Amino acid sequence: MTLHHQRAERHTLSIRKGDNVKIIAGKDSGKTGRVLSVNAKKNTVVVEHASIIKRHTRPNPGKNIKGGIVEKEGPVNVSNVMIVCPSCGKHSRTGHSILPDGTKVRVCKRCNTTLDK
């Protein structure tokens, strides 16, 4: 099969939009921020104030866009981020547990508290 016809796999990610994460590898390692978007097909997340890239944009008066060099957040691979637990305040891996009412929730592996509201 050629590369053109391969299907992109959708991974199930334990990181969701709005989570606080810490970057553990790459040029921005050590930074923490909120997840702005998640791309499950490309296995990437966009973290606030991390992996800043520069885009040269052309002005478009119709869409009210000013031209120039725009700095925005770029994608970071999911393997390079760890979720920050709200209760213990440390970065940790996530596990899953099933509550008595049957709902599945994410759990901090360090302190065993639920990450979902």
Secondary structure in CASP SS format (residue, H / E / C, confidence):
PFRMAT SS
TARGET T0000
AUTHOR 0000-0000-0000
METHOD secondary structure of the structure
MODEL  1
M C 1.00
T C 1.00
L H 1.00
H H 1.00
H H 1.00
Q C 1.00
R C 1.00
A C 1.00
E C 1.00
R C 1.00
H C 1.00
T C 1.00
L C 1.00
S C 1.00
I C 1.00
R C 1.00
K C 1.00
G C 1.00
D C 1.00
N E 1.00
V E 1.00
K E 1.00
I E 1.00
I C 1.00
A C 1.00
G C 1.00
K C 1.00
D C 1.00
S C 1.00
G C 1.00
K C 1.00
T E 1.00
G E 1.00
R E 1.00
V E 1.00
L E 1.00
S E 1.00
V E 1.00
N E 1.00
A C 1.00
K C 1.00
K C 1.00
N C 1.00
T E 1.00
V E 1.00
V E 1.00
V E 1.00
E C 1.00
H C 1.00
A C 1.00
S C 1.00
I E 1.00
I E 1.00
K E 1.00
R E 1.00
H E 1.00
T E 1.00
R C 1.00
P C 1.00
N E 1.00
P H 1.00
G H 1.00
K H 1.00
N C 1.00
I E 1.00
K C 1.00
G C 1.00
G E 1.00
I E 1.00
V E 1.00
E E 1.00
K E 1.00
E E 1.00
G C 1.00
P E 1.00
V E 1.00
N E 1.00
V H 1.00
S H 1.00
N H 1.00
V E 1.00
M E 1.00
I E 1.00
V E 1.00
C C 1.00
P C 1.00
S C 1.00
C C 1.00
G C 1.00
K C 1.00
H E 1.00
S E 1.00
R C 1.00
T E 1.00
G E 1.00
H E 1.00
S E 1.00
I E 1.00
L C 1.00
P C 1.00
D C 1.00
G C 1.00
T C 1.00
K E 1.00
V E 1.00
R E 1.00
V E 1.00
C E 1.00
K C 1.00
R C 1.00
C C 1.00
N C 1.00
T C 1.00
T E 1.00
L C 1.00
D C 1.00
K C 1.00
END
